[in-house]
Amino acid sequence: MIKRMFIFIMLALMAFIFFNLASNYTESDSLSKLGQYYVEKGPQEIGAPNLVTAVVVTYRGLDTLGEVTVLFISAAGVGLLLRRSRRKQDEQTKKSDITHKAASEIVETATELLLPMIILFGIYVFMNGHLSPGGGFQGGAIIASGTMFLLLALPESHLSRLMIAVTESLSGFSYVVVGVLGVIWAGGFLDNRFMELGTYGDLFSAGAIPLIYTFVGLKVGFELSAVLDRFRQEESGSA
């Protein structure tokens, strides 16, 4: 009874808070001073038409580093939790006898047709993140969805953990190196201006932003692919 009363009081309190916020909400019709600075100075200083990219990659580069770190810790945590202890010889024999249900012809055909386009679209998204909506995280997630298609179409396939680890590690290391180069040759961590800004609106413009998003996209894509593969192996092993 006391527990139910406590839950009811908390829900009523939250409802009162949200109602107060909603009833007193007034939409702002002007940008803040910081937002106004980004709008006015961002294209000239960063050279990226996509101002969201300018803010995320350069002005708040340390926040982006934190987001990449959180993703790495999450992927590492999944690998740690799903790690298998060594089994006895008879358990290994049982595991080798597991048969996977073949994918349907529709899934196999769709994967053959869509997988190259999915990978290409993911590369496009993180390569053009400074010109249009998108970026490293979005492009990496699209690449990981292609990996999911592949695992569904080929249930008995296995991703190379060595290849994933090497690519993910090199991408993360290169990302940090680019950030440090911004400290040495420009104005701060992940400052893209240590490279030429180029022509505004071109693919190879905005300094080092395309390079940064390439490393972020590869890192995110391979980390999420590793998580998907580990979950798939865990499910198969428990079957």
SEDRENBA-148732 format. One record per atom (N, C-alpha, C, O): residue in three letters; z, x, y. Coordinates in steps of 0.05 Angstrom, whole numbers, padded with zeros to 5 digits, always signed. Each point is the difference from the previous one (the first is absolute). Example, Ala and Ser with C-alpha at 12.3 -4.5 7.8 and 13.67 -1.06 7.14 Angstrom:
BEGIN
ALA+00156+00264-00114 ALA+00000-00018+00024 ALA+00000+00018+00024 ALA+00013+00021+00000 SER-00027-00028+00021 SER+00001+00016+00024 SER+00014-00015+00022 SER+00004+00010+00022 
This chain:
BEGIN
MET+00000+00017-00024 MET+00000-00017+00024 MET+00000+00017+00025 MET-00015-00004+00019 ILE+00032+00025-00019 ILE+00002+00018+00023 ILE-00026+00015+00004 ILE-00009+00004+00023 LYS-00004+00004-00045 LYS-00025+00014+00001 LYS-00022-00018+00012 LYS-00016+00010+00017 ARG+00015-00035-00025 ARG-00020-00018+00011 ARG+00005-00005+00030 ARG-00019-00002+00016 MET+00044-00001-00008 MET+00007-00003+00028 MET-00009+00024+00016 MET-00010-00003+00023 PHE+00014+00027-00034 PHE-00008+00024+00014 PHE-00030+00001+00004 PHE-00010+00007+00021 ILE-00005-00014-00042 ILE-00029+00000+00002 ILE-00009-00021+00020 ILE-00018+00006+00016 PHE+00030-00029-00016 PHE-00007-00021+00019 PHE+00005+00009+00029 PHE-00016-00005+00018 ILE+00039+00018-00013 ILE+00006+00009+00027 ILE-00020+00022+00009 ILE-00008-00001+00023 MET+00001+00019-00041 MET-00019+00021+00007 MET-00027-00012+00006 MET-00013+00009+00019 LEU+00004-00028-00035 LEU-00026-00013+00005 LEU+00001-00015+00027 LEU-00020+00001+00015 ALA+00042-00015-00009 ALA+00002-00014+00025 ALA+00000+00019+00024 ALA-00012-00005+00020 LEU+00025+00028-00024 LEU+00001+00020+00022 LEU-00028+00012+00004 LEU-00008+00003+00023 MET-00006+00003-00044 MET-00027+00011+00003 MET-00019-00021+00012 MET-00017+00007+00017 ALA+00020-00032-00025 ALA-00017-00021+00012 ALA+00006-00003+00030 ALA-00019-00004+00016 PHE+00044+00006-00008 PHE+00007-00002+00028 PHE-00012+00024+00016 PHE-00010-00004+00022 ILE+00011+00027-00033 ILE-00010+00024+00013 ILE-00031-00002+00004 ILE-00010+00004+00021 PHE-00004-00012-00043 PHE-00029-00002+00002 PHE-00008-00023+00019 PHE-00020+00002+00014 PHE+00035-00024-00015 PHE-00006-00022+00018 PHE+00003+00008+00030 PHE-00015-00007+00017 ASN+00036+00022-00012 ASN+00005+00010+00027 ASN-00022+00019+00009 ASN-00009-00001+00023 LEU+00000+00018-00041 LEU-00021+00018+00007 LEU-00027-00014+00005 LEU-00014+00006+00019 ALA+00009-00026-00036 ALA-00026-00015+00002 ALA+00000-00017+00025 ALA-00020-00003+00013 SER+00043-00010-00006 SER+00000-00018+00023 SER+00000+00015+00026 SER-00010-00011+00020 ASN+00020+00036-00020 ASN+00001+00015+00025 ASN-00023+00021+00002 ASN+00000+00017+00018 TYR-00019-00019-00037 TYR-00022+00020+00000 TYR-00020-00006+00023 TYR-00008-00022+00003 THR+00001+00043+00011 THR-00020-00002+00020 THR-00021+00022-00004 THR+00007+00023-00003 GLU-00032-00031+00002 GLU-00021+00020-00005 GLU-00004+00017+00024 GLU-00002-00009+00022 SER+00000+00035-00028 SER-00005+00019+00022 SER-00030+00000+00008 SER-00017+00001-00018 ASP+00012-00002+00043 ASP-00028-00001+00009 ASP-00009+00027+00012 ASP-00021+00002+00012 SER+00037+00019-00016 SER-00007+00026+00009 SER+00010+00021-00019 SER+00020-00005-00015 LEU-00032+00029+00015 LEU+00008+00021-00017 LEU+00025+00014+00011 LEU+00004+00000+00025 SER+00011+00013-00042 SER+00022+00016+00009 SER-00011+00026+00013 SER-00024+00005-00002 LYS+00041+00010+00015 LYS-00009+00024+00013 LYS-00012+00020-00021 LYS-00020+00013+00005 LEU+00033-00011-00028 LEU-00010+00018-00021 LEU-00027-00010-00011 LEU-00018+00016-00003 GLY+00016-00042-00002 GLY-00025-00012-00010 GLY-00022+00004+00021 GLY-00023+00005-00008 GLN+00029-00009+00033 GLN-00020+00004+00021 GLN-00009+00029+00001 GLN-00024+00005+00005 TYR+00041+00013-00010 TYR-00007+00029+00000 TYR-00019+00005-00023 TYR-00020+00014+00003 TYR+00026-00025-00027 TYR-00018+00004-00023 TYR-00028-00011+00006 TYR-00020+00012-00007 VAL+00019-00036+00019 VAL-00026-00012+00005 VAL-00016+00016+00021 VAL-00024+00003-00004 GLU+00037+00006+00024 GLU-00014+00014+00022 GLU-00006+00029-00007 GLU-00022+00010+00006 LYS+00040+00004-00019 LYS-00003+00029-00005 LYS-00009+00006-00028 LYS-00010+00022-00005 GLY+00014-00040-00014 GLY-00006+00005-00028 GLY-00029+00009-00005 GLY-00004+00021-00012 PRO-00016-00036+00020 PRO-00028+00008-00005 PRO-00006+00028+00012 PRO-00015+00015-00012 GLN+00025-00009+00035 GLN-00006+00025+00013 GLN+00015+00023-00014 GLN-00012+00021-00004 GLU+00037-00025-00002 GLU+00016+00022-00012 GLU-00006+00004-00029 GLU-00001+00023-00009 ILE-00003-00044-00007 ILE-00003+00002-00029 ILE-00030-00001-00008 ILE-00008+00012-00019 GLY-00008-00028+00033 GLY-00028-00002-00006 GLY-00006-00019-00023 GLY-00021+00001-00012 ALA+00040-00020+00006 ALA-00004-00019-00022 ALA-00002-00028+00011 ALA+00018-00009+00014 PRO-00041-00005-00019 PRO-00002-00028+00009 PRO+00022-00018-00011 PRO+00008-00019+00013 ASN+00001+00024-00038 ASN+00021-00016-00012 ASN+00027+00010+00010 ASN+00010+00021-00009 LEU+00002-00035+00028 LEU+00025+00009+00012 LEU+00023-00001-00019 LEU+00019+00016+00003 VAL-00021-00033-00023 VAL+00022-00001-00020 VAL+00000+00027-00015 VAL+00022+00011-00005 THR-00045+00000-00001 THR-00001+00026-00013 THR+00011+00021+00018 THR+00015+00018-00009 ALA-00022-00019+00035 ALA+00010+00020+00019 ALA+00031+00000+00001 ALA+00012+00021+00001 VAL+00000-00045-00002 VAL+00029-00001+00001 VAL+00012+00010-00027 VAL+00019+00015+00001 VAL-00030-00025-00023 VAL+00012+00006-00026 VAL-00003+00030-00007 VAL+00019+00012-00010 VAL-00042-00001+00015 VAL-00006+00027-00010 VAL+00010+00021+00019 VAL+00008+00022-00009 THR-00009-00026+00035 THR+00007+00021+00019 THR+00025-00005+00015 THR+00020+00015-00002 TYR-00020-00037+00018 TYR+00024-00005+00017 TYR+00025-00003-00017 TYR+00022+00008+00008 ARG-00025-00020-00032 ARG+00023-00004-00017 ARG-00005+00013-00027 ARG+00004-00011-00021 GLY-00013+00036+00022 GLY-00007+00015-00024 GLY+00023+00004-00019 GLY-00003+00000-00024 LEU+00027+00005+00035 LEU+00024+00004-00017 LEU+00006-00025-00016 LEU+00010+00001-00022 ASP-00014-00025+00034 ASP+00004-00025-00015 ASP-00019-00001-00024 ASP+00007-00009-00021 THR-00032+00017+00026 THR-00020+00000-00022 THR+00009+00019-00022 THR-00003-00006-00024 LEU+00013+00029+00032 LEU+00010+00019-00020 LEU+00023-00013-00016 LEU+00002+00004-00025 GLY+00015-00019+00038 GLY+00021-00014-00014 GLY-00010-00021-00020 GLY+00011-00003-00022 GLU-00032-00011+00030 GLU-00012-00021-00017 GLU-00012+00013-00025 GLU+00003-00010-00022 VAL-00017+00033+00026 VAL-00012+00014-00023 VAL+00023+00010-00019 VAL-00003+00000-00024 THR+00025+00009+00036 THR+00022+00010-00016 THR+00013-00022-00016 THR+00007+00003-00023 VAL-00004-00027+00035 VAL+00011-00023-00014 VAL-00018-00007-00024 VAL+00010-00006-00021 LEU-00036+00006+00025 LEU-00018-00006-00022 LEU+00002+00020-00022 LEU+00000-00007-00024 PHE+00003+00033+00031 PHE+00003+00021-00020 PHE+00026-00004-00016 PHE+00000+00002-00025 ILE+00022-00008+00039 ILE+00025-00005-00013 ILE-00002-00024-00019 ILE+00012+00000-00022 SER-00025-00021+00031 SER-00004-00024-00017 SER-00015+00006-00025 SER+00008-00008-00022 ALA-00030+00023+00024 ALA-00016+00008-00023 ALA+00016+00018-00019 ALA-00001-00003-00024 ALA+00016+00021+00036 ALA+00017+00018-00017 ALA+00022-00016-00014 ALA+00007+00006-00023 GLY+00004-00026+00037 GLY+00021-00016-00012 GLY-00011-00017-00024 GLY+00013-00003-00020 VAL-00038-00007+00024 VAL-00012-00015-00023 VAL-00004+00018-00024 VAL+00006-00007-00022 GLY-00016+00032+00028 GLY-00004+00018-00022 GLY+00026+00008-00014 GLY+00001+00004-00024 LEU+00020-00001+00040 LEU+00026+00007-00012 LEU+00011-00023-00017 LEU+00011+00005-00021 LEU-00012-00029+00031 LEU+00011-00023-00014 LEU-00016-00006-00026 LEU+00012-00009-00019 LEU-00038+00014+00020 LEU-00016-00007-00023 LEU-00005+00024-00019 LEU-00015-00002-00019 ARG+00028+00024+00025 ARG-00004+00023-00017 ARG+00013-00005-00027 ARG+00022-00011-00003 ARG-00036+00019-00017 ARG+00009-00005-00027 ARG+00014+00025-00011 ARG-00008+00022+00004 SER+00029-00027-00019 SER+00013+00021-00014 SER-00016+00006-00026 SER-00015-00017-00009 ARG+00020+00041-00001 ARG-00015+00007-00024 ARG+00009-00018-00024 ARG+00023-00006-00004 ARG-00043-00002-00011 ARG+00005-00017-00022 ARG-00001+00016-00026 ARG-00011+00022-00001 LYS+00021-00035-00020 LYS-00001+00013-00026 LYS-00029-00002-00011 LYS-00016-00015+00011 GLN+00011+00030-00032 GLN-00027+00001-00010 GLN-00010-00027-00010 GLN-00023-00007+00004 ASP+00040-00009-00016 ASP-00009-00026-00010 ASP-00006-00019+00024 ASP-00018-00017-00003 GLU+00033+00019+00025 GLU-00006-00016+00023 GLU-00026+00008+00013 GLU-00015-00017+00010 GLN+00009+00043-00010 GLN-00026+00009+00010 GLN-00023-00011-00017 GLN-00021-00006+00011 THR+00026+00005-00037 THR-00021-00011-00017 THR-00005-00029+00005 THR-00023-00009+00001 LYS+00044-00006+00004 LYS-00003-00028+00006 LYS-00015-00004+00027 LYS-00017-00017+00003 LYS+00023+00035+00016 LYS-00013-00002+00026 LYS-00030+00006-00003 LYS-00016-00013+00013 SER+00009+00031-00030 SER-00028+00007-00004 SER-00015-00022-00014 SER-00025-00001+00001 ASP+00039-00017-00015 ASP-00013-00022-00014 ASP-00005-00024+00018 ASP-00011-00020-00009 ILE+00021+00021+00034 ILE-00004-00023+00018 ILE-00029-00003+00006 ILE-00014+00019+00008 THR+00005-00044-00010 THR-00028-00006+00007 THR+00000-00016+00025 THR+00016-00019+00004 HIS-00034+00025+00014 HIS-00003-00014+00025 HIS-00021-00022-00002 HIS-00021+00004-00013 LYS+00026-00026+00025 LYS-00019-00022+00000 LYS-00023+00007+00019 LYS+00004+00008+00023 ALA-00028-00010-00034 ALA-00023+00007+00016 ALA-00004-00019+00023 ALA+00007-00024-00001 ALA-00017+00035+00023 ALA-00005-00017+00024 ALA-00024-00018-00005 ALA-00017+00006-00016 SER+00016-00027+00031 SER-00022-00019-00003 SER-00025+00013+00012 SER+00001+00019+00016 GLU-00024-00030-00024 GLU-00026+00010+00010 GLU-00002-00004+00030 GLU-00013+00016+00013 ILE+00025-00038-00003 ILE-00002-00005+00028 ILE+00015+00022+00016 ILE-00010+00009+00020 VAL+00034-00001-00030 VAL+00015+00020+00014 VAL-00015+00027-00001 VAL-00001+00014+00020 GLU-00010-00007-00043 GLU-00014+00025-00003 GLU-00025+00001+00018 GLU-00005+00020+00014 THR-00010-00042-00014 THR-00024-00001+00017 THR+00007+00001+00030 THR-00013+00014+00015 ALA+00033-00029-00008 ALA+00009-00001+00028 ALA+00010+00028+00009 ALA-00006+00009+00023 THR+00020+00005-00040 THR+00009+00027+00006 THR-00023+00019+00004 THR+00000+00016+00019 GLU-00020-00017-00037 GLU-00023+00017+00003 GLU-00015-00004+00026 GLU-00010+00019+00012 LEU+00009-00044-00003 LEU-00014-00006+00025 LEU+00016+00005+00025 LEU-00010+00010+00020 LEU+00036-00017-00022 LEU+00017+00000+00024 LEU+00014+00027+00005 LEU+00006+00007+00023 LEU+00001+00007-00044 LEU+00016+00024+00003 LEU-00012+00020+00020 LEU+00014+00010+00018 PRO-00040-00002-00021 PRO-00011+00018+00020 PRO+00001-00010+00029 PRO+00006+00015+00018 MET-00011-00041-00015 MET+00002-00011+00027 MET+00028-00001+00011 MET+00004+00004+00024 ILE+00016-00009-00042 ILE+00028+00000+00009 ILE+00008+00028+00009 ILE+00013+00002+00021 ILE-00019+00018-00037 ILE+00007+00027+00008 ILE-00014+00008+00026 ILE+00012+00012+00018 LEU-00038-00019-00016 LEU-00015+00007+00025 LEU+00012-00015+00024 LEU+00002+00011+00022 PHE+00005-00036-00026 PHE+00012-00015+00022 PHE+00027+00011+00009 PHE+00006+00001+00023 GLY+00010+00008-00043 GLY+00025+00013+00007 GLY-00004+00025+00016 GLY+00015+00004+00020 ILE-00035+00012-00027 ILE-00006+00024+00015 ILE-00009-00007+00028 ILE+00007+00013+00020 TYR-00024-00034-00018 TYR-00009-00009+00026 TYR+00023-00009+00018 TYR+00000+00006+00024 VAL+00019-00020-00036 VAL+00023-00010+00016 VAL+00016+00022+00012 VAL+00007-00001+00023 PHE+00000+00022-00039 PHE+00016+00021+00012 PHE-00016+00020+00016 PHE+00012+00015+00016 MET-00038-00013-00021 MET-00016+00018+00016 MET-00006-00012+00028 MET-00004+00015+00019 ASN+00003-00041-00017 ASN-00006-00014+00025 ASN+00025-00012+00013 ASN-00003-00018+00016 GLY+00026+00026-00024 GLY+00025-00011+00010 GLY+00003+00003+00030 GLY+00014-00016+00013 HIS-00026+00037-00001 HIS+00002+00004+00029 HIS-00020-00016+00015 HIS+00001-00002+00025 LEU-00021-00010-00039 LEU-00020-00016+00014 LEU+00003-00030-00004 LEU-00006-00015+00018 SER+00017+00007-00041 SER+00002-00029-00006 SER+00026-00004-00015 SER+00014+00019-00008 PRO-00005-00045+00004 PRO+00024-00005-00014 PRO+00000+00013-00028 PRO-00019-00001-00014 GLY+00041+00014+00008 GLY+00002+00014-00026 GLY+00017+00025+00003 GLY+00015+00003+00020 GLY-00019+00015-00039 GLY+00016+00025+00002 GLY+00006+00011-00028 GLY-00010-00011-00020 GLY+00027+00031+00019 GLY+00006+00013-00025 GLY+00015-00018-00020 GLY-00007+00000-00024 PHE+00027-00015+00033 PHE+00015-00017-00018 PHE-00017-00022-00011 PHE+00001-00006-00024 GLN-00017-00007+00041 GLN-00017-00022-00009 GLN-00022+00011-00019 GLN-00005-00012-00021 GLY-00008+00034+00028 GLY-00020+00011-00017 GLY+00011+00010-00027 GLY-00013-00004-00021 GLY+00037+00016+00021 GLY+00012+00008-00024 GLY+00007-00023-00019 GLY-00003+00001-00024 ALA+00012-00024+00036 ALA+00006-00023-00016 ALA-00025-00012-00012 ALA+00001-00010-00023 ILE-00023+00011+00037 ILE-00026-00009-00011 ILE-00008+00017-00024 ILE-00009-00010-00020 ILE+00012+00036+00023 ILE-00007+00018-00022 ILE+00018-00005-00025 ILE-00010+00000-00022 ALA+00035-00005+00027 ALA+00019-00007-00022 ALA-00008-00026-00013 ALA+00003-00003-00025 SER-00014-00016+00040 SER-00009-00025-00013 SER-00024+00006-00018 SER-00003-00014-00021 GLY-00014+00033+00028 GLY-00021+00008-00018 GLY+00011+00012-00026 GLY-00011-00005-00022 THR+00033+00021+00024 THR+00013+00010-00024 THR+00011-00022-00017 THR-00002+00002-00025 MET+00012-00023+00037 MET+00010-00023-00015 MET-00022-00013-00016 MET+00003-00007-00023 PHE-00027+00004+00036 PHE-00023-00011-00014 PHE-00007+00017-00024 PHE-00005-00011-00022 LEU+00006+00037+00026 LEU-00008+00018-00022 LEU+00020-00002-00023 LEU-00008+00000-00023 LEU+00034-00002+00029 LEU+00020-00002-00021 LEU-00002-00026-00015 LEU+00005-00002-00024 LEU-00013-00020+00038 LEU-00004-00025-00013 LEU-00024-00001-00018 LEU+00000-00012-00021 ALA-00022+00026+00030 ALA-00024+00000-00016 ALA+00002+00019-00024 ALA-00013-00005-00020 LEU+00028+00026+00023 LEU+00003+00020-00021 LEU+00030+00003-00007 LEU+00012+00019+00009 PRO-00001-00037-00025 PRO+00029+00000-00005 PRO+00009+00025-00014 PRO+00023+00008+00004 GLU-00040+00006-00019 GLU+00008+00023-00015 GLU-00004+00026+00016 GLU+00006+00022-00010 SER-00016-00024+00034 SER-00005+00024+00016 SER+00026+00010+00012 SER+00020-00015+00003 HIS-00019+00040+00005 HIS+00023+00012+00012 HIS-00009+00017+00024 HIS-00019+00015-00002 LEU+00034-00018+00024 LEU-00006+00017+00023 LEU+00012+00028-00004 LEU+00021+00002-00012 SER-00034+00017+00022 SER+00009+00028-00002 SER+00023+00004+00019 SER-00003+00000+00025 ARG+00027+00003-00035 ARG+00023+00004+00017 ARG-00002+00026+00015 ARG+00010+00002+00023 LEU-00022+00019-00035 LEU-00003+00025+00014 LEU-00019-00003+00024 LEU+00006+00010+00021 MET-00028-00024-00025 MET-00018-00005+00022 MET+00013-00016+00022 MET-00004+00007+00024 ILE+00019-00027-00031 ILE+00014-00016+00020 ILE+00020+00016+00015 ILE+00002-00001+00025 ALA+00014+00017-00039 ALA+00021+00016+00012 ALA-00012+00021+00019 ALA+00010+00004+00022 VAL-00031+00009-00031 VAL-00013+00021+00017 VAL-00012-00012+00025 VAL+00004+00010+00022 THR-00019-00032-00025 THR-00013-00012+00023 THR+00020-00011+00020 THR-00003+00004+00024 GLU+00023-00017-00035 GLU+00021-00012+00018 GLU+00015+00022+00014 GLU+00006-00003+00024 SER+00001+00025-00038 SER+00015+00021+00012 SER-00016+00015+00021 SER+00010+00006+00022 LEU-00036+00000-00028 LEU-00017+00013+00020 LEU-00004-00017+00024 LEU-00001+00010+00023 SER-00003-00036-00027 SER-00004-00018+00023 SER+00025-00001+00018 SER-00003+00001+00024 GLY+00026-00003-00037 GLY+00025-00001+00016 GLY+00004+00027+00015 GLY+00008+00000+00023 PHE-00012+00022-00037 PHE+00003+00026+00012 PHE-00019+00004+00024 PHE+00008+00009+00021 SER-00033-00017-00025 SER-00020+00003+00021 SER+00007-00018+00024 SER-00005+00008+00023 TYR+00016-00031-00029 TYR+00008-00018+00022 TYR+00021+00013+00017 TYR-00001-00002+00025 VAL+00021+00014-00038 VAL+00021+00013+00015 VAL-00011+00025+00015 VAL+00009+00005+00023 VAL-00027+00009-00035 VAL-00012+00023+00013 VAL-00015-00008+00026 VAL+00003+00012+00021 VAL-00018-00034-00023 VAL-00014-00010+00024 VAL+00021-00008+00022 VAL-00005+00005+00023 GLY+00027-00017-00032 GLY+00020-00007+00019 GLY+00012+00024+00014 GLY+00005+00000+00024 VAL+00000+00021-00039 VAL+00011+00025+00011 VAL-00020+00013+00019 VAL+00008+00011+00020 LEU-00034-00012-00027 LEU-00020+00011+00018 LEU+00000-00014+00027 LEU-00005+00012+00020 GLY+00011-00038-00021 GLY+00003-00015+00026 GLY+00023+00011+00016 GLY-00002+00000+00025 VAL+00024+00008-00038 VAL+00022+00012+00015 VAL-00007+00026+00012 VAL+00007+00007+00022 ILE-00022+00010-00037 ILE-00006+00027+00008 ILE-00022+00000+00022 ILE+00003+00014+00020 TRP-00024-00029-00024 TRP-00024+00001+00018 TRP-00003-00023+00018 TRP-00019+00000+00017 ALA+00036-00020-00018 ALA-00002-00024+00017 ALA+00028-00007+00011 ALA+00016+00017+00006 GLY-00012-00043-00004 GLY+00025-00009+00014 GLY+00022-00009-00018 GLY+00022-00006+00010 GLY-00025+00005-00037 GLY+00021-00009-00017 GLY-00010-00005-00028 GLY-00023+00005-00006 PHE+00042-00014-00011 PHE-00007-00004-00028 PHE-00022-00022-00003 PHE+00002-00021+00012 LEU-00022+00027-00028 LEU-00023-00017-00004 LEU-00016-00005+00025 LEU-00015-00020+00001 ASP+00017+00037+00019 ASP-00016-00003+00024 ASP-00029+00007-00007 ASP-00006+00023-00008 ASN-00012-00042+00010 ASN-00027+00004-00010 ASN-00017+00017+00019 ASN-00023+00006-00007 ARG+00034+00002+00029 ARG-00017+00013+00020 ARG-00003+00030-00004 ARG-00011+00014+00017 PHE+00022-00003-00040 PHE-00006+00028-00006 PHE-00029+00003-00010 PHE-00009+00022-00003 MET-00004-00044-00002 MET-00029+00000-00006 MET-00014-00015+00023 MET+00012-00015+00015 GLU-00038+00021-00012 GLU-00015-00013+00021 GLU-00001-00030-00004 GLU-00004-00010-00022 LEU+00008-00005+00044 LEU+00000-00029-00002 LEU-00028-00011-00006 LEU-00003-00022-00011 GLY-00018+00036+00018 GLY-00027-00008-00006 GLY-00009-00023+00018 GLY+00013-00006+00021 THR-00034-00007-00029 THR-00011-00023+00016 THR+00015-00025-00008 THR+00003-00008-00023 TYR+00007-00006+00044 TYR+00015-00024-00004 TYR-00016-00021-00016 TYR-00022-00008+00009 GLY+00033-00002-00031 GLY-00014-00020-00016 GLY-00015+00011-00024 GLY-00009-00016-00017 ASP+00005+00042+00016 ASP-00015+00011-00023 ASP+00019+00003-00024 ASP+00024-00001+00002 LEU-00036+00004-00026 LEU+00015+00003-00024 LEU+00018+00025+00001 LEU+00024-00002-00005 PHE-00036+00024+00012 PHE+00015+00025+00001 PHE+00009+00004+00029 PHE-00011+00016+00015 SER+00031-00032-00008 SER+00012+00002+00027 SER+00030-00004-00002 SER+00010+00000-00023 ALA+00003-00002+00045 ALA+00029-00004+00001 ALA+00015+00023-00012 ALA+00022-00003-00011 GLY-00033+00027+00013 GLY+00014+00024-00009 GLY+00004+00000-00030 GLY-00018-00003-00016 ALA+00044+00007+00009 ALA+00007+00004-00029 ALA+00007-00027-00013 ALA+00008+00001-00023 ILE-00011-00023+00036 ILE+00008-00026-00012 ILE-00015-00006-00025 ILE+00012-00008-00020 PRO-00039+00011+00018 PRO-00014-00005-00025 PRO+00010+00018-00023 PRO+00002-00009-00023 LEU+00005+00034+00030 LEU+00011+00018-00020 LEU+00028-00009-00009 LEU+00006+00000-00024 ILE+00010-00008+00042 ILE+00027-00010-00007 ILE-00002-00024-00018 ILE+00014-00002-00020 TYR-00031-00018+00028 TYR-00002-00024-00016 TYR-00012+00005-00027 TYR+00005-00014-00019 THR-00022+00034+00017 THR-00011+00007-00027 THR+00022+00010-00018 THR+00001-00009-00023 PHE+00016+00026+00033 PHE+00022+00010-00017 PHE+00020-00023-00007 PHE+00010-00001-00022 VAL-00004-00016+00042 VAL+00018-00022-00005 VAL-00012-00019-00020 VAL+00014-00010-00018 GLY-00040+00004+00020 GLY-00013-00019-00018 GLY+00000+00011-00029 GLY+00006-00016-00018 LEU-00012+00041+00015 LEU+00001+00012-00027 LEU+00028+00000-00012 LEU+00004-00007-00023 LYS+00015+00014+00040 LYS+00028+00001-00010 LYS+00010-00028-00008 LYS+00011-00004-00022 VAL-00016-00016+00039 VAL+00009-00027-00006 VAL-00015-00011-00025 VAL+00012-00012-00017 GLY-00039+00016+00016 GLY-00015-00010-00022 GLY+00009+00011-00027 GLY+00002-00015-00019 PHE+00003+00041+00018 PHE+00007+00013-00025 PHE+00029-00007-00008 PHE+00007-00002-00023 GLU+00011-00001+00043 GLU+00027-00007-00006 GLU+00002-00028-00011 GLU+00013-00005-00020 LEU-00027-00014+00032 LEU+00000-00027-00010 LEU-00014-00002-00027 LEU+00008-00016-00017 SER-00029+00032+00013 SER-00013+00000-00026 SER+00019+00010-00022 SER+00000-00010-00022 ALA+00016+00031+00029 ALA+00020+00010-00019 ALA+00020-00021-00007 ALA+00009-00002-00023 VAL+00000-00013+00043 VAL+00020-00022-00005 VAL-00012-00021-00019 VAL+00013-00008-00019 LEU-00038+00000+00024 LEU-00013-00019-00017 LEU-00003+00010-00029 LEU+00005-00015-00019 ASP-00012+00040+00016 ASP-00003+00012-00026 ASP+00026+00001-00015 ASP+00001-00005-00024 ARG+00021+00012+00038 ARG+00026+00002-00013 ARG+00009-00028-00009 ARG+00012-00003-00021 PHE-00016-00017+00038 PHE+00008-00027-00008 PHE-00016-00009-00024 PHE+00010-00013-00018 ARG-00036+00019+00018 ARG-00017-00007-00023 ARG+00009+00013-00026 ARG+00001-00013-00021 GLN+00006+00039+00023 GLN+00010+00014-00024 GLN+00026-00011-00009 GLN+00005-00002-00025 GLU+00012-00005+00043 GLU+00026-00012-00007 GLU-00003-00026-00015 GLU+00013-00005-00020 GLU-00031-00012+00030 GLU-00005-00026-00013 GLU-00013+00004-00027 GLU+00007-00014-00019 SER-00025+00033+00016 SER-00013+00005-00025 SER+00019+00011-00020 SER-00001-00006-00024 GLY+00019+00024+00033 GLY+00019+00012-00018 GLY+00021-00019-00011 GLY+00011+00004-00021 SER-00006-00025+00037 SER+00020-00020-00009 SER-00012-00022-00015 SER+00015-00018-00009 ALA-00041+00018+00005 ALA-00013-00021-00014 ALA+00006+00001-00030 ALA-00009-00017-00015 
